[in-house]
Amino acid sequence: MKKILTFLLSLVLLFAIIYSPDLVAKEASSDLEVHFIDVGQGDSILVKSDGENMLIDGGKRVASEIVVNYLKEEEVEDIKYIVGTHPHEDHIGGLIEVLENFNVENIMMPDVLNNTIVFEDLLNAIERENLKIKKPLVLDNFNIGNSQATVLAPNSKKYSLTNDYSIVLKLQNGENSFVFTGDAEKESETEMVEAHKSILKADVLKIGHHGSKTSSSAEFVDLIDPDYAVISVAKDNGYNHPNKDILERFKDKDIKIYRTDKDGSVVARSDGENIQFTKKIISPDVRDIFNGISEKLADIKDNLFIKYLTKKIKPQTM
């Protein structure tokens, strides 16, 4: 039943996506594309540069087919880096099927475990693909095509909150730059402000933790000082994301905000000097279908696996 609903959902979305007509008329030749994929309440970001690809997170497991189909539509075959920012299901759930459908060279995840079935399944998928998890080292660099990614966080070995283990990356393409924050909260943001003040400035910020009030602290946003910001979030989610005060913080700084719950998947194209945005919009009716099926699948998962949710995963060395 779950597989059938997921398959139907992916077919509906495949034929329902349309491009925003006012934004796609001008297709600039660019050497970097950043796709903020609409996966509902979760994160998934595809980075394409000079024939190389990076995927930052994969949304919830229910969004697996959406992510896989999106990558195939973008003619992705090989992925140089998968980055699982932190082990919460709305960020790593879709990565299992990505590993099964694409050639993956490297996977990076923070040094923290999570006692969930999804996390255990991801570790098993990584093992099946004979991959070794790379741990983030602050200020380490790696290239994706013509772009360079730099690790900005996590800066400590231990945190009280799993979100603060989030891998934060800065991506540089010529004069343009992006910061991807996962779900990093104020403790991690404060560490970045103290340790990386001189390099935080960026043109585009992926707003942390879906626009929650626990992220996007004033000093952090001031130092990044972006022109654009993107929130990956589901419509009418149960967390009241994004927070109104956080939205006001960006509005007061005249920062243009894109939201996947309103704009669908958002694509930023950089030629190294300028950044252009396009939207892949899903009609409201289809979005309601997606949200309904997502909730139904969540109920099915809970009913089928509730007895396993308290299962202890044996400690593993990553």
ROVEXMAR-850157 format. One record per atom (N, C-alpha, C): x, y, z. Coordinates in steps of 0.001 Angstrom, whole numbers, padded with zeros to 6 digits, always signed. Atoms other than C-alpha are relative to their C-alpha. Example, Ala and Ser with C-alpha at 12.3 -4.5 7.8 and 13.67 -1.06 7.14 Angstrom:
<atoms>
+000890-001190+000000+012300-004500+007800+000900+001200+000000-000820-001190-000060+013670-001060+007140-000770+001090+000730
</atoms>
This chain:
<atoms>
+000833-001204+000000+000000+000000+000000+000865+001250+000000-000887-001164-000105+002778+002409+000980+000719+000266-001318-000724-000178+001261+004729+001775-002241-000927+000502-001097+000959-000423+001022+001588+002203-004360-000306+001480+000140+000304-001412-000219+000730+005553-002759+001175+000885-000370-001186-000784+000335+004304+006775-003106+000179+000102-001503-000126+000009+001460+004361+005734-006787-001017+000939-000634+001033-000878+000539+001060+007488-007484+000333+001457+000243-000380-001371-000328+002293+010602-005716+001066+000517-000955-001088-000438+000876+005444+010719-007824-000498+000252-001412+000555-000207+001336+003427+010345-011050-000775+001308-000077+000771-001248-000018+001087+013158-010065+000922+001200-000060-000915-001142-000040+003977+015473-009274+000776+000138-001303-000783-000020+001233+005875+014498-012415-000729+000761-001101+000761-000638+001074+003064+015700-014666-000599+001334+000410+000642-001231-000469+001942+018617-012506+000944+001174+000116-000963-001090-000179+005152+020628-012247+000024+000894-001239-000102-000958+001097+005178+023761-014386+000982+001075+000396-000947-001059-000281+007721+026532-014677-000696+001351+000062+000549-001344-000129+006908+030057-013565+000305+000786-001275-000234-000577+001320+006441+031842-016918+000751+001315+000022-000650-001299-000021+007737+035197-015763+001484-000116+000301-001394+000145-000411+011049+033747-014683+000814-000891-000922-000782+000933+000801+011997+031067-017199+000304+000513-001391-000219-000504+001349+012000+033228-020292+001473+000263-000263-001403-000344+000173+015617+034133-019670+000868-001096+000596-000844+001107-000439+017771+030989-019456+001460+000381-000200-001400-000405+000117+021247+032275-018734+000906-001230-000018-000987+001072-000025+024208+030028-019519+000792+000154+001285-000623-000104-001312+025496+029279-016031+000811-001245+000280-000812+001156-000331+028159+027045-014601-000323-000531+001388+000454+000527-001280+026366+026532-011265-001511+000100+000078+001426+000007-000285+022804+025523-010482-000194-000570+001395+000366+000487-001328+021390+025121-006983-001512-000176+000023+001410+000332+000024+018024+023365-006818-000475-000290+001420+000625+000230-001301+016049+023692-003591-001293-000775-000286+001078+000881+000436+013734+020730-004169-001156+000036+000997+001190-000013-000851+010185+020909-002832-000313-001423+000441+000263+001334-000559+009987+017832-000596-000961+000084+001183+000885-000168-001135+007371+019149+001799+000792+000454+001219-000674-000387-001239+008526+019404+005414+001328-000758+000111-001320+000621+000024+012197+018588+004891+000918+000808-000885-000995-000665+000846+015329+019575+003005+000537-000958-001048-000770+000709+001017+016856+018403-000249+000471+001029-001024-000596-001021+000857+019240+020528-002321+000964-000666-000976-000884+000513+001042+020859+019551-005623+000899+001118-000496-000987-000947+000517+024048+021366-006634+000630-000600-001248-000581+000460+001266+025238+021069-010257+001018+001023-000479-001038-000908+000482+028503+022526-011508+000951-000745-000923-000970+000525+000968+030471+021692-014649-000007-001528-000036+000130+001443+000161+029154+018145-014915+000105-000801+001293-000070+000706-001281+029533+017296-011213-001184+000393+000875+001202-000185-000785+026748+016954-008671+000237-000257+001484+000033+000232-001441+026247+017226-004925-001449+000052+000442+001337-000018-000570+023065+016383-003014+000121+000215+001503+000025-000302-001429+022568+017993+000392-001370-000399+000525+001222+000535-000591+019922+015957+002248-000958-000561-001059+000905+000675+000922+017089+013937+000756-001452+000005+000411+001384-000060-000442+013886+014894+002544-000406-001243+000778+000522+001163-000709+011660+012388+004324-000007-001223-000912+000037+001227+000794+011470+008776+003235-001181+000004-000961+001169-000070+000864+008004+009440+001826+000284+000832-001248-000352-000847+001144+009649+011979-000519+001068-000625-000887-001079+000649+000757+012153+009450-001905-000199+000057-001500+000262+000037+001432+010481+009113-005288+000039+001387-000621-000061-001374+000497+010157+012873-005626+001451+000378-000277-001412-000355+000152+013902+013308-005102+000633-000789-001142-000588+000835+001056+014890+010383-007334-000473+000460-001371+000521-000451+001291+012592+011540-010144+000549+001369-000384-000545-001334+000276+013818+015118-009821+001430-000124-000527-001384+000166+000449+017442+014004-010157+000054-000591-001405+000017+000603+001338+016612+011859-013176-000428+001015-001056+000423-001060+000932+014771+014778-014813+001151+000955-000290-001160-000870+000187+017963+016782-014299+001184-000749-000608-001000+000833+000675+019888+013976-016032+001213-000287+000886-001059+000369-000937+021899+013206-012931+000201-001512-000061-000347+001417-000050+023677+009855-013095+000996-000280+001126-001037+000159-001018+026664+010316-010805-000096+001152+000999-000003-001006-001062+026789+012152-007495+001359-000041+000688-001335-000040-000586+030216+013251-006324-000066-000004+001518+000160-000071-001452+029049+014086-002803-001472-000040+000373+001248-000119-000749+025998+013296-000731+000370+000526+001374-000197-000542-001344+025847+015387+002438-001293-000192+000779+001117+000150-000920+023486+014191+005150+000274+000921+001175-000422-001027-000955+023529+017292+007320-000087-000467+001444+000150+000545-001355+022262+015500+010450-001042-001105-000065+000802+001224+000149+020417+012254+011217-001457+000103+000415+001439-000082-000188+016813+013433+011317-000686-000449-001281+000654+000660+001130+014334+011668+009055-000371+000955-001116+000409-000941+001047+013217+014811+007223+001183+000522-000814-001201-000367+000765+016794+015243+005985+000676-001211-000641-000730+001172+000524+018120+011701+005460-000906-001090-000552+000891+001086+000386+014993+009614+004751+000065-000358-001473-000019+000247+001437+015158+010028+000971+001339-000436-000556-001342+000330+000497+018889+009313+000743+000179-001489-000271-000143+001452+000174+018388+005541+000932-000249-000376-001453+000294+000320+001398+016741+005340-002482+000936+000717-000961-000994-000672+000847+019175+007891-003888+001239-000880-000130-001163+000901+000036+022023+005546-002960-000257-001215-000887+000338+001182+000782+020193+002696-004670-000175+000303-001483+000317-000353+001391+019536+004628-007901+001103+000754-000735-001032-000800+000645+022701+006651-008563+001385-000460+000453-001389+000288-000359+026462+006204-008582+000496+001105+000926-000421-000973-001008+027688+007925-005425+001462-000234+000351-001433+000121-000284+031390+008640-004875+000319+000189+001477-000318-000338-001385+031369+010148-001376-001271+000322+000765+001097-000416-000867+028998+010566+001543+000587+000585+001269-000472-000706-001189+029558+013017+004387-001154+000134+000991+000980-000131-001073+027677+012903+007691+000719+000354+001290-000645-000370-001261+028370+014321+011159+000182-001215+000905-000339+001097-000903+029740+012141+013946-001011-000070+001145+001057+000147-000993+026451+011514+015724-000960-001091-000479+000921+001084+000319+024070+008549+015873-001426+000400+000327+001400-000226-000323+020295+008403+015985-000695-001351+000104+000644+001272-000292+018138+005612+017392-001329-000123-000744+001205+000122+000815+015691+005306+014478+000207-001048-001081-000048+000982+001082+014836+002722+011843+000584+000624-001266-000477-000657+001215+015483+005250+009059+001520+000152+000024-001455-000172-000106+018997+005987+010315+000710-001344-000157-000597+001328+000137+019756+002270+010648-000047-000459-001457+000124+000395+001408+018459+001654+007113+000995+000760-000877-000968-000784+000772+020651+004463+005780+001407-000557+000186-001324+000591-000242+023748+002993+007432+000159-001306-000768-000057+001261+000744+022898-000368+005875+000146+000251-001496-000108-000328+001428+022454+001227+002433+001401+000476-000332-001373-000474+000212+025825+002972+002768+000961-001180-000024-000871+001186-000038+027446-000342+003665-000151-000830-001266+000220+000767+001236+025828-002083+000680+000715+000624-001187-000666-000695+001102+027320+000556-001611+001504+000100+000200-001440+000017-000301+030770-000003-000053+000584+001410+000142-000456-001352-000239+031029+003626+000952+000435+000156+001452-000430-000330-001347+032842+004982+003975-000426+001431+000297+000500-001325-000348+031265+007926+005767+001157+000938+000316-000991-001038-000291+033424+011035+005679-000566+000922+001072+000421-000921-001047+033236+013183+008789+000440+001412-000360-000349-001380+000357+033193+016969+008339+001112+000544+000885-001064-000694-000717+036345+018838+009315-000116+001480-000339+000237-001421+000206+035864+022562+009798+001114+000626-000836-000848-000713+000967+037400+024682+007002+000621-000911-001051-000388+000853+001120+038060+021626+004841-000727+000461-001256+000571-000384+001291+037441+022353+001163-000107-001212-000915+000081+000979+001083+036252+020182-001705-000718+000652-001165+000523-000617+001214+035317+020996-005276-001186-000777-000558+001094+000533+000806+032058+020431-007118+000057+000748-001318-000212-000694+001265+032903+021253-010706+000865+001222+000196-000746-001252-000119+034010+024890-010837-000216+000695+001340+000340-000619-001287+032647+025603-007352+000761-000687+001130-000707+000553-001157+034332+025118-003997-000880+000091+001238+000772+000057-001239+032559+024017-000820+000951+000012+001189-000780-000091-001233+033937+024869+002627-000891-000360+001179+000751+000406-001185+032791+023245+005877+000117+001091+001065+000032-001034-001041+031729+025885+008437-000437-000536+001362+000489+000579-001260+030157+023614+011072-000288-001478-000247-000008-000355-001421+029853+021685+013322+001405+000315+000523-001278-000432-000551+032603+023320+015372+000344-000673+001325-000257+000725-001246+032275+021183+018515-000267-001483-000193+000200+001441+000089+032284+017440+019149-001294-000442+000653+001206+000392-000724+029293+017380+021495-000990+001159+000067+001087-000967-000136+025956+019168+021457-001164-000664+000732+001179+000533-000665+022796+018776+023490-001123-000268-000994+001034+000145+001012+020646+019065+020359+000586-000589-001282-000470+000608+001244+021016+016871+017272+000100+001018-001122-000021-001006+001065+020217+019863+015050+001331+000741-000073-001240-000778-000014+023432+021591+016143+001200-000785-000531-001043+000781+000677+025484+018733+014684-000034+000236-001517+000189-000190+001441+024280+019924+011264+001280+000465-000694-001087-000458+000862+026940+020210+008588-000456+001272-000706+000279-001267+000684+026986+023800+007356+001085+000211-001043-000942-000188+001106+028600+024477+003983-000143+001395-000596+000005-001198+000841+029585+027615+002131+000497-000405-001370-000343+000340+001376+029663+027204-001638+000358+001270-000753-000496-001171+000727+031707+029675-003694+000063-000292-001486-000078+000115+001457+031251+030131-007435+000343+001373-000555-000419-001330+000423+033291+033050-008703-000255+000997+001113+000325-001011-000997+031966+036123-006910-001277-000326+000771+001251+000373-000648+028740+034358-005885+000229-001071+001068-000162+000988-001070+028319+032359-002691-001342-000326+000643+001196+000533-000636+025714+030279-000880+000407-000607+001337-000208+000689-001272+025452+029089+002727-001194-000920+000241+001008+001015-000263+023552+025865+003478+000131-000444+001453-000112+000102-001452+022723+025456+007151-000583-001262+000626+000685+001115-000621+020797+022202+007600-001010+000508+001014+000879-000471-001070+018941+022594+010898+000802+000635+001131-000850-000595-001037+021774+024349+012762-000780+001048+000780+000717-000936-000860+020381+026261+015729+000972+001029+000583-000734-001181-000459+021611+029219+017756+001366-000328+000595-001313+000344-000556+024442+027386+019561+001032-000140-001101-000919+000162+001129+026045+026366+016282+000221+001325-000715-000145-001304+000655+025340+029787+014756+000959+000898+000776-000889-000819-000826+027088+031486+017683+001455-000426-000187-001364+000492+000231+030131+029263+017180+000530+000465-001344-000444-000460+001320+030261+030175+013489+000306+001490+000010-000237-001443-000112+029984+033864+014308+001358+000255+000655-001262-000197-000722+032913+033567+016717+001202-000505-000786-001147+000636+000653+035095+031321+014546+000196+000433-001451-000091-000226+001449+034296+032354+010965-000576+001340-000427+000630-001300+000249+033164+035950+011163+000398+000595-001352-000510-000664+001201+035326+037045+008230-000431-000689-001295+000325+000735+001237+034019+034401+005792-001473-000388-000097+001409+000392+000015+030303+034136+006564-000808+000684-001104+000765-000763+000998+029147+036742+004015-000340-000870-001205+000443+000790+001147+027086+035144+001248-001169+000695-000677+001104-000574+000760+024604+036074-001470-001324-000682+000314+001207+000792-000205+022138+033289-000699+000148-000816+001283+000019+000782-001232+021236+031720+002648-001169-000970-000033+001066+000960-000248+019305+028501+003093-000337+000139+001474+000373-000306-001378+017435+029509+006245-000074-001274+000829-000114+001180-000827+018085+027081+009091-001316-000473+000595+001099+000658-000712+015560+024627+010524-001372+000473-000476+001290-000270+000626+012757+025488+008101-000631+001318+000462+000509-001289-000446+012476+029027+009431-000445+000020+001443+000359+000051-001418+012119+028017+013071+000617+001162+000765-000536-001065-000851+012643+030612+015817+001278-000419+000717-001219+000488-000652+015468+028404+017143+001248+000255-000832-001127-000278+000912+017661+029416+014192-000092+001441-000496-000023-001341+000612+018526+032562+012200+000104+001099+001043-000254-001035-001007+019842+034525+015170+000431+001293-000687-000202-001308+000632+020215+038252+014491+001441+000202-000449-001403-000233+000353+024031+038369+014548+000431-000887-001147-000336+000924+001081+024316+035324+012302-000516+000518-001333+000588-000523+001238+021960+036778+009703+000698+001288-000423-000686-001257+000319+023679+040169+009926+001348-000258-000668-001326+000275+000560+027086+038638+009174-000090-000653-001373+000163+000596+001334+025854+036549+006267-000491+001061-000974+000468-001148+000783+023973+039598+004975-000373-000394-001427+000320+000479+001352+022364+037762+002054-000939+000935-000747+000996-000686+000822+020433+039251-000823-001255-000855-000145+001091+000950+000179+018282+036113-001073+000055-001045+001113+000075+001082-000979+017098+033456+001342-001065-000991-000461+000933+001053+000404+015304+030141+000836-000403-000801+001230+000529+000833-001069+013068+028261+003260-000622-001250-000621+000590+001266+000433+012306+024583+002659-000990-000438+001066+001033+000181-001007+008994+023957+004382-001295-000468-000672+001290+000447+000523+005577+022329+003946-001103+000986+000377+001163-000833-000281+002323+024251+003743-000779-000580+001180+000839+000396-001132+000255+024140+006947+000633-001119+000824-000677+001019-000798+002887+022088+008752-000357+000169+001478+000391-000010-001396+002360+021224+012389+000961+000706+000930-001021-000660-000823+005388+023194+013587-000100+001523-000042+000134-001451+000208+004186+026672+012592+001256+000605-000622-001132-000513+000766+007217+027009+010335-000520+000644-001283-001055-000757-000671+008327+029527+009302-000573+000938+001069+000395-000866-001093+008196+031635+012448-000186+001438-000495+000308-001356+000473+006656+035097+011949+001109+000993+000330-001073-000928-000380+009413+036893+013853+001231-000176-000875-001144+000258+000881+012059+035215+011721-000253+000610-001379+000334-000613+001291+010260+036286+008553+000162+001513+000059-000149-001439-000158+010148+039840+009877+001470+000408+000028-001438-000304-000067+013885+039723+010572+000592+000130-001401-000507-000063+001373+014585+039026+006915-000671+001124-000782+000715-001071+000683+011909+041426+005691+000582+001355+000360-000560-001284-000448+013396+044250+007784+001336+000303-000666-001290-000181+000672+016731+043685+006029-000157+000003-001524+000297-000052+001435+015017+043738+002602+000635-001183-000742-000526+001225+000604+016101+040154+001873-001152-000724-000693+001020+000706+000772+014110+038411-000845-000066-001451+000470+000175+001367-000496+012676+035133+000517-000776-000835-001016+000715+001013+000767+011716+032098-001559-000383-001122+000958+000507+001058-000868+009615+029374+000085-000540-001140-000841+000467+001134+000802+009034+025877-001243-001488-000257+000192+001436+000205-000176+005528+025831+000267-000813+000936-000876+000698-000950+000863+004604+028811-001917+000534+000010-001431-000645-000141+001299+007080+028739-004801+000339-001327-000668-000434+001280+000543+007591+025010-005331+001512-000119+000074-001457+000115+000048+011123+023929-006135+000587+001289-000561-000618-001271+000363+013403+026949-006438+001399-000282-000533-001296+000235+000637+016422+027018-008753+000760+001314-000108-000887-001161+000110+019285+029516-008423+001106-000336-000994-001046+000209+001009+021640+029858-011392+001022+001122+000116-001098-000959-000168+025008+031543-010997+000992-000137-001127-001071-000002+001004+027455+032542-013722+001313+000500+000595-001199-000479-000680+029995+033629-011124-000044+001475+000323+000165-001430-000266+028847+037246-011166-001431+000339+000412+001411-000280-000259+025043+037223-011144-000735-001288+000341+000833+001137-000370+022371+034940-009698-001420+000266-000477+001390-000087+000441+019001+034329-011313-000791-001141+000634+000868+000997-000628+016105+032474-009697-001160-000364-000926+001216+000479+000663+013379+030355-011313-000758-000864+000987+000845+000807-000873+010488+028503-009737-000614-001150-000790+000780+001111+000534+009005+025101-010422-001228-000120+000893+001181-000155-000835+005488+025601-009202-000911-001210-000129+000995+001059-000026+003104+022841-008174-001350+000645+000281+001319-000601-000181-000574+023706-008475-000525-000293+001407+000534+000201-001351-002467+024112-005162-000712-001331+000180+000720+001269-000116-004679+021080-005891+000962-001167+000156-000981+001086-000074-001671+018843-006468+000741+000055+001324-000692-000127-001288+000053+020240-003389-000862-000580+001130+000881+000555-001020-003009+019345-001298-000002-001521-000066-000071+001456+000147-002910+015821-002727+001282-000530+000626-001299+000408-000545+000778+015563-001846-000016+000013+001529+000036-000107-001460+000209+016775+001719-000891-001074+000600+000904+001029-000505-002717+014389+002156+000616-001381-000027-000635+001312+000110-000800+011381+000892+001157-000115+000976-001110+000019-000956+002213+012338+003008-000506-000327+001398+000550+000266-001318+000039+012402+006124-000490-001433+000101+000502+001364-000023-001592+009073+005173+001145-000998+000112-001154+000897-000077+001780+007427+004624+000646+000043+001370-000562-000103-001343+002999+008771+007935-000820-000847+000973+000859+000811-000859-000029+007137+009601+000260-001488-000220-000276+001404+000304+000667+003851+007821+001312-000427+000633-001309+000324-000574+004308+003969+008888-000111-000176+001505+000137+000076-001448+003341+004645+012478-000714-001283+000423+000757+001193-000360+000830+001799+012511+000796-001272-000216-000748+001214+000334+003172-000704+010907+001255-000177+000828-001320+000101-000612+006369+000147+012703+000070+000486+001447-000034-000581-001337+005303+001461+016100+000748-000891+000988-000670+000887-000946+006608-001629+017855+001508-000009-000180-001436-000034+000238+010011-001053+016290+000632+001329+000375-000544-001337-000172+010369+002624+017055+000824+000145+001267-000786-000053-001228+011738+001961+020524+001168-000988-000027-001087+000966+000142+014175-000653+019240+001341+000694+000166-001327-000579-000215+017737+000037+020355+000930-000416-001122-001014+000291+001015+020314+000287+017623+001334-000149+000705-001300+000210-000643+023599-001149+018686+000967+001088-000420-000977-001066+000333+026334+001491+018880+000900-000421-001143-000839+000265+001162+028261+001716+015647+001041+001102-000128-001053-000982+000264+031479+003433+014711-000166+000480-001434+000176-000562+001353+031008+005778+011785+001362+000408-000558
</atoms>
